[in-house]
């Protein structure tokens, strides 16, 4: 019988690779036992990421073990959250089947197709279609007008998936949504979607958000709000969104962009809110440094929605220093702090703290701040207010 020996000294990437080899499925490993946080570092050992108080040890993972029991055993022993997904990591596998059964599932049997039918009768199909069209039209209206490409995408989705959608219901609902502004919010409609249909609907809605001329922050935030409302796996949803928007797989650039956005958000939000000028500065500096703008946007949206579960800010800043980007990042954060023509005491204290973590001399940083102030005042004619 197929099995894996699971030990504390085993690295996350080794466990995932062996699991894939033996059982043919994908193992998602998280830092948090709730499976709601970030994925665990592939180079970390199981012992290093286990929850404080977890006893650790080792045990054999056998094919006759049910997926639900396997996940619980790892949580109990190591305090680590894991989930078993299908081979292409597009959907979780039923907890009630065994690991051996997971190994023999084909992609279709493993529900890897996001449009596998979740509708069993005409009445339910019409309900699903009406809900889909209503939410899709609200996503299309986020830029204040429904573009032709967005409407065609909604109709095309219905045509391509006749097992899921009633086309006439889709057309009728879209027509009503164009003519009238419903009093129901996206969240109110989404809360009525059957649980077994939520992940499928979420994935089918994404092409609508991508069909417009520009992918806005509002659109990304809407998808993440829906994922959170429906209690979907947030790290997986972020990864799925990223893959749908961009095929860039430069892991170093992705991590750097991710970390930049987290600290940029802290800098911009230190006075209690992020202004349009600060948001523009964040994205502009990301472009200047040739970071992954999609990753930056996704992370900013998560920060804005409070979907934050990661290591300390100090640890993130240290990672940036390890990658040799401290000077570029510090320059960017200074410009973000000054983008609203003010430099508060809170911002000065924060920049001072960042300098300390990055190993940058504060006097040198003050010179950089003055240079940026001079550039801004000369370019705009506006005076920068500096805290006493």
Secondary structure, DSSP 8 states (H G I E B T S, - for coil): --EEEEETTSBHHHHHHHHHHHHSSEEEEBSSTTS-S-B--TTSBHHHHS-TT----EEEEETTSBHHHHHHHHHHHH---EEEE-TTSSSB--TTSBHHHHHH--TTTTT-STT-----SHHHHHHHHHHHHHHHHHHHGGGSS--HHHHHHHHHHHHH-TTT--HHHHHHHHHHHHH---SS-HHHHHTTS-GGGHHHHHHHHHHHHHSSSS--HHHHHHHHHHHHHTT--HHHHHHHHHHHH-----HHHHHHHHHHHHHHHHHHHTTSS--HHHHHHHHHHHHHTT--HHHHHHHHHHHHHT----S-HHHHHHHHHHTT-HHHHHHHHHHHHHTTSEE-HHHHHHHHHHHHHHT--HHHHHHHHHHHHHHHHHHH----EE--
